[in-house]
Amino acid sequence: MTLARDRKFRDHLPLSPLVLHVLLALADGDKHGYAIIKEVRRRTDGDVEIGASSLYSVLRRLLADGLVIETDERPDPALDDERRRYYRLTKFGLDVTVADLRRLESMIQQARAKRIAFR
Amino acid sequence: MADRRYHWLLRLLPRSFREDHETEMLQVWRDEQREAAAEGRRAPWVAAARDTLRVAPREHAATAIRNLRVAVRRLRRAPSFTITAILTLALGTGAAASVFSLFNAVLLRPLPWRSPESIGLIWPVQPSGERTWLSFPEVEDLQHDLTSVAGVAGFTDVRPALVSAGGSAELQALAVSNNFLALLGITPIAGRDFTPVDDRPGAMPVVILGHMFWRAQFAADPSIVGRTITLDERSYVVIGILPKDFAIVPPTSVLPDRVDVWLPLQPHLTSRDRTVRFLHALARVRDANAFAETGDELRTYAARVQQASATAYPNGRWTFEISRFADAVLGPARMPLYLLLALVSLVLLIACINVASLLLIRGQARRGELALRTALGAGPAKLAGELFAETLVLATLGCLLGLALASATPPVLRALDPSALPRLDEASVDLTVLGFMAGLVLLTAAFFTAIPMIERMRSATPGVVTSARGGTQTRRSARLGSTLVVLQTALATTIVIAALLLTETFIRLQHVDLGFNPDGVLTGRITLSSKYRSGPDAVRFFERAINEVTRVSGVKGVAAVTQLPLSGAMLSSAFLVGPETARQRIDADLRGVTPTYFDVMNVPMREGRAFTEHDSAANMRVAIVDESFARRLRADGRVVGQRIRWFRQPDDELEIVGVVADVRHRGPVESARETVYRPLQQYPRSSMFMVVKTAGQATTLGPEVRAALASIDPTQPFADVRMMTTRFEHAMSRARTSLMLASVLGLLALVLAMVGLYGVLSYAVARRTREFGIRIALGATPESVRALVLKEGLRLTLTGTAFGVASAAIVKQIVETALYGVADESLRPYVLAVLLILGSSAIAYWIPARRARNTDIATTLQAGA
């Protein structure tokens, strides 16, 4: 990874929990807005509820920064409504996500080293 | 239904946000609702509302910041456009803010006193309807009797001589009741205010210094408090120094333009006689709405006092009234300022139209870009937001620069002529002015955004492709361009005519025929005490005064008159003419004069004779009228020998023995009013102005004249001593400043309009480049294309000029009510203005026309293909 690219990552880090949730939701495939909300709800057992306004506020920024793009490929055209837009994680978006997760991982390791309650 | 409610909720978000995501968000909401219904829950309204409320402000801020960033980047890419637009706006808003800051200081900002709106002036009104001064016993009565006021304070101006190491100098002082300063809410910055102990006959002499005088004379040394200064050969203890903002008492007919020192009233009374009237009185009414109540109390007082001392109130029913102080201070300055405000609004409008046309030109260049972005899905709100941000940046920068210009204006005006407007010293940029500017910024930005948007919507709708290619202009957008040309020309014509009218007035004012010659005339007021109450005594006193003063070496002539010219003071009266069966009433101003008055003041006799010693009380009643009155009486003005009657004494006939030139009594800018003069012997008055014509520099004669008068009776005050030329200058300066400002505005308007016309026309030609290319390709000669541009341009200009001349008629009405002498029906300003506008538009047209002629067919058509 070049330095310039590295710096570009750093502009986006650390990701807010909400952003990380959205990026994670897209990590395993393209999704439309409501699918993202449901996925996050499911993954967190309903602890994290993303409102539509918040979601699109986040998506708007992710789109502008190139972490996410819209896609017109439909995972299952037969099932889906034309009006829905699908969002896809870009390579850059994935890199940023990974970079943030590494950051978190390193935090956790440091915490473990200090023997703070982690199993 | 639920959909619609959610839709409303989404309105909290920025429009561009909604343009991008609304459909999907509605879809998400429907999904939520469906799922909630399936699970038997209610739709999560509260969560949705909370979420949206949290997101909305952040999104608005983000949108604004993004738009501004884009705007700044775009503007930096077009420096010539940006600089021109900003400078144009700076001139327009700078002029507007300058005039507004004057307006604000003079008319809007409260006087530098505690709640000035409840300060009033109390006046006795004589049976003739003329206001007069108060006597000291009356001031005392009012202080005790009025319950609806928080206090009454008497005051009068005195001119003590300051004796110092450097010699003697006449000061301007105000002798005031001890409660005067407290009544206005003024506290000395050092030392103390007057107390009742200071304000007693025979009290130890004390003085309070005005701020300016303290700074000038004692180098702002605070230790002067407690020391003594010598005034009129007596030692006065300095007890206090007044604050700076009170150094400026608004000059009025009531208060002098500056007050060097303040003295307690009672030790400086020349008389305590009820009939000797030389005081003004300020009253603080309990609140601004209680003036009517005080008026009632004054009526009761008038009735009571006339019963108690009938002899002090001769000739019929006297009344007392209260007027608002602010009206006395600011009244005369009002009209010119409104006029300036109107003119400057036009200038600002022209500047705005200029920038609008610049934006149109720019929009023309950016049509392709905008159309492309529309095609790529940018909604109108997004584009409008960006345009608004761009114009907001332009307007803000322009206004900031304008503000800098505006804050330089009051100091410049002050340096030119400090007495030009009341309270000019206080004119500065304050919060009100800033608020006004902020309003201007938003208005102009909205205006500029609207125009290109309308233009864009109109021209871009037929199809993205033609727009992107820059096709020939559509009929509708051509109309917008033409409208701007016509509007611009009309406005410019109007304002140039107005400016020329004002300039002409200004020039004429320099040589205004006052009807008399103020040079070398010393003037001062004598108000006789009750000793001279009877008419013959008063007449004898003034005759002796004239004799004594005539003997002073250097004096060429002396006379007396009830009211001086240019003073604005008038005795409005009426005269009856014609046979008893068909009496007519002519309203006129009445003045009493001594025989040599017209000679001393150099008022030309048009017909008949002046008054003589023989026009005494015993002989035939006579009158001299001015030309205006004579013309009212008979069209040819030959009225000598005719009889008129004064409406107060309709049984006595007055024979007109002479006609004199009209004299400007109200002021240099106000037209003369019909005036009837009567000889003092037949119309005795106890308050007269002495007019002394001197051979040399009369200012030095003041003490000698005073001494000569004192030799008759030292107890009669000779007050308000000033050269007639000083009074003239004072009366002139106000009008002069407003006219000068108006002329500057006119010039500014002309320059801006020319730049604007050039801009609008360039735009019009630029839009049609392709059309010209086609014309030339089809065989039109370049010259014919140039002629076409010129012809069409001139047609628009002529239309605009016609509108302009028509609306100038309205402006002229305004000007006429504000100033005199525009009534002159000369066509010169109109012709000159039309020539100026036509000439400058010809220049403005020439460059675009040449560009049209030089249209290169190949490039134009290629660019369009």
Interface residues (C-beta under 8 A of the other chain):
Chain A: H32 G33 Y34 I37 E49 G51 A52 S53 S54 L55 Y56 S57 L59 R60 D81 R83 R84 R85
Chain B: L10 L13 F17 D20 H21 T23 E24 M25 Q27 V28 W29 D31 E32 A47 A48 R50 D51 T52 R54 V55 A56 R58 E59
